[in-house]
Amino acid sequence: MSILSILDRERSVAPPRYNRWLIPPAALAIHLAIGEVYAFSVFKNPLMERFDASHTQIGFIFSIAIGMLGLSAAFGGTWVEKVGPRKAMALATVFWIVGFGVGSVGVATEQLWLLYLGYGGIGGIGLGIGYVSPVSTLIKWFPDRPGMATGLAIMGFGGGALVASPLTSSLLATFANSPLTPIVATFLALAAIDLVIMVAGIATMRVPEPGWRPEGWEPPTVQRSALVTTANVSARNAIRTPQFWLLWVVMFCNITAGIGILEQAAPMVQDFFPAVTATVAAGFVGVLSLCNMAGRFGWSSLSDWMGRKRIYVMYLGVGAIAYLLLSQVGTASVPLFVLFAAVIISFYGGGFAALPAYIKDLFGGYQVSAIHGRVLTAWSAAGIAGPLIVNSIADRQKASGASGSDLYSVSLLVMVGVLAVGFVANLLIKPVSKRWHEREGSLAADGVRLESTRRPAAQDRARRLGGAVPVALWVVVAGGLAYGLWLTVDKALELFVG
């Protein structure tokens, strides 16, 4: 038996009466590690100096990473459903860590294309596979609260920068005199930390046994609303429906608007307010990460009560107003700038977290990961469009002699229009036609094939481990978030009183 067989789906089936609250830290561990990509703006100014490059040239690294995330999620979503979360999480770990390694070689040798290939291309594949791998598993453990479940899983991705932003800033300062250059040393240190965290997540991930459901809960037999189906649609048929493409447009618009700020966050706040230092700017990135994370859990949990369509009306409508206010009065004071940016990013995060539950509402729970991956191609497109809009306009404004907040005045108004398009697309989403629904017999057969029975050895191993390892991981994840929160609050205070 190969040592890699421990990654097989059947080896990860939980024993009877397994506590489902021991599952979220495994998902959070993976998402916290790869969510580090949201702290990329902390590297942006150092990389621009290292390569003597423009905003657009360095921003393209982030765009490639997000582009590859969406593409790999689209192609890997169906595979994740077949092989299970452990194998997918392991593959994501390999790509993510190798991406850091190749990227560090690019920085050391001053070869920008290697940074595109490593951090952007290879690391981006790890992002996509790692992003979708825990989501459908958590939905299976929390069928009674799908919005909260996806919020728990995806909260870690938004919280990645909460930890990584102050940590990256601290490491860059610590390695300031490193012969490898501080950027390379920081890349390698982050890769080592992520490797340990992701391996722990892989080891503690479990899938429920076939037919499992929470005690006392019965699946609904009557639709709660016209938009929430009790039937199922396959990934192959989902992409043939107008609902899929309207949802794609909704996500593209919400992501484009949010990611434009996230990718440029640290330089943007310094351009708006020149007195803000690089360290305090890193604190601003942490604040946005906190709002991103809180929005993922808070807004998506609210969507279980409010409904997914209504929550997206809020994301897109109020978000457009916040962008308009940011462009018109954001320069008045740092607190106002932070407030409007925080609202926008909380909706950005909430849009991601509520998406798998929205998919489940429209298409059923049959192939959530596969459909989720295909919708995330909107992230690929937005990952290019958002930073390109902000960076290219900033470069053009700078070339014409503009400076400070004037670098962003046009792009902020463009984002208002983008969110308005998404608002209309969301209003047009209607229930999926019954002609796309799967027959019950075909689902049952497929379920047996994918959810193979647990081996006795795997059951014994799970009982021996008990809850000790997942509980320890809960402590590590919570400790990391607390560390990031403390440093973020410390630096954020300087935004308001500095």
Disulfide bonds with the S-S distance in Angstrom:
none
